Amino acid sequence: MRPPEAGELLVRAEFLSVDPAMRGWVSDVANYSEPVPVGDVMRSFAVGTVVASAAPAYRPGDRVTGLFGWQEYATVDAGAVLRRVDEDDLSPSLSLGVLGLTGATAWFGLSEIARPAAGETVVVSTAAGAVGSVVGQLAAQAGCRTVGIAGGPEKVRLCLEEFGYDAAVDHRSPPLAADLAAAVPDGVDVYFDNTAGPISDTVLPRINRRARIVVCGTAAISSWDPWPTGPRVERHLLTKAARMEGLLFFDHQHRLPEAVAALAELVRGGRLRYREDVLDGLEAAPDAIAGLYRGENLGKRVIRLA
C-alpha cells in the first residue's frame, strides 16, 4: 500500500464492480479505451473509504467511487474519483449499479439519445440486467409501452413481475421472431440494444419510421477477431429514416451527479427497483466476468470485500 503523494488518495475498497464492458477492456482489438496491460491490476469501478489523503478535496473517512481497480487498497490520483458518495441512507454498492455506471447509462441513453415519447413502444434486450431493468422502468415512467427480451423463464418473470414490463419474450425459447411480433403489434419506436447479434437481427425488421436504436452493448458477439458479420442494417435505417447511435458512459460522466440525484430519489420513493448479484471476496473476481456471459447473474454483479 503505497502512501499517497501530492494529489493522491489511498482508498480501501468495499465493493468492486463487474461489468460486461470489462471483456472489451482486456481485448487487444480496437476499442474505446486502451487495453489493460498484461500483468497490471484489472481496471474496474469500485466504491470505498478514503484511508489517507494528500488531495485537498478529500479527507479520511470520505466514501468515494471511481476507477480504482480490482484490489483491496488503491493509491490513485484524485482524478480517478468519479464522485463522493453522499447517499448515507442507501447501500454504497448502489453507486456501482443503479446509482452508478449502469443506472447513469440507462438514464443518458434514454434522455439524450432515445428520447422516447408517451405512447411509443420501447424494446430492451437483456431487459432484466443491470442496465436493461432501469431502462424499462424509466421508459414506463415516460408513458411508453415496454417490451423486454431476456434469457430464460426466470428473467422473463423478473421483467414482468419486478420491473414492470408490459410484455417480455425469452430469446432462448424459439421462435423469437414470432414471439416478438406478437409483443410489438405496432412496431418498435426505440430499441435499447445491449446484445447485438441474432437478437438485434430479429428486432430491426420491426422498427418504425423515425425509430431510434441505442447501441449500448454487444454481449451476443463472442469475438471481434475475425470481425463479426451478419445481416446488414443499412436498409432498415434508410427506408425507415431511423437513427442508430452508440452509447458510452464516459461521454456523459461529467453529468453523473445530475443522473444520480434523480435516480436516488426514484429509489427512495420505491419507483425504481433493482437487483444485486453479490459475490464475496477478491478470489471471486477472476470468473466473475465469464459468469456474466453465461447468464448466471440476476441483477448488477458486485464483489463484496471483507
HELIX and SHEET records of a PDB file:
HELIX    1   1 MET A   22  TRP A   25  1                                   4    
HELIX    2   2 ALA A   78  ALA A   80  5                                   3    
HELIX    3   3 PRO A   92  LEU A   96  5                                   5    
HELIX    4   4 LEU A  101  PHE A  108  1                                   8    
HELIX    5   5 GLY A  109  ALA A  114  3                                   6    
HELIX    6   6 ALA A  130  GLN A  141  1                                  12    
HELIX    7   7 PRO A  153  GLU A  161  1                                   9    
HELIX    8   8 LEU A  176  ALA A  183  1                                   8    
HELIX    9   9 GLY A  197  VAL A  203  1                                   7    
HELIX   10  10 LEU A  204  ARG A  206  5                                   3    
HELIX   11  11 GLU A  234  THR A  239  1                                   6    
HELIX   12  12 PHE A  249  ASP A  251  5                                   3    
HELIX   13  13 GLN A  253  ARG A  255  5                                   3    
HELIX   14  14 LEU A  256  ARG A  268  1                                  13    
HELIX   15  15 LEU A  282  ALA A  284  5                                   3    
HELIX   16  16 ALA A  288  TYR A  293  1                                   6    
SHEET    1   A 5 TYR A  73  ASP A  77  0                                        
SHEET    2   A 5 GLU A   8  SER A  17 -1                                        
SHEET    3   A 5 PHE A  45  SER A  53 -1                                        
SHEET    4   A 5 ARG A  63  LEU A  67 -1                                        
SHEET    5   A 5 VAL A  81  ARG A  84 -1                                        
SHEET    1   B 4 TYR A  73  ASP A  77  0                                        
SHEET    2   B 4 GLU A   8  SER A  17 -1                                        
SHEET    3   B 4 LYS A 300  ARG A 304 -1                                        
SHEET    4   B 4 GLU A 276  ASP A 280  1                                        
SHEET    1   C 6 ALA A 167  ASP A 170  0                                        
SHEET    2   C 6 ARG A 145  ALA A 150  1                                        
SHEET    3   C 6 THR A 121  SER A 125  1                                        
SHEET    4   C 6 VAL A 188  ASP A 193  1                                        
SHEET    5   C 6 ILE A 207  VAL A 215  1                                        
SHEET    6   C 6 ARG A 243  GLY A 246  1                                        
END                                                                             
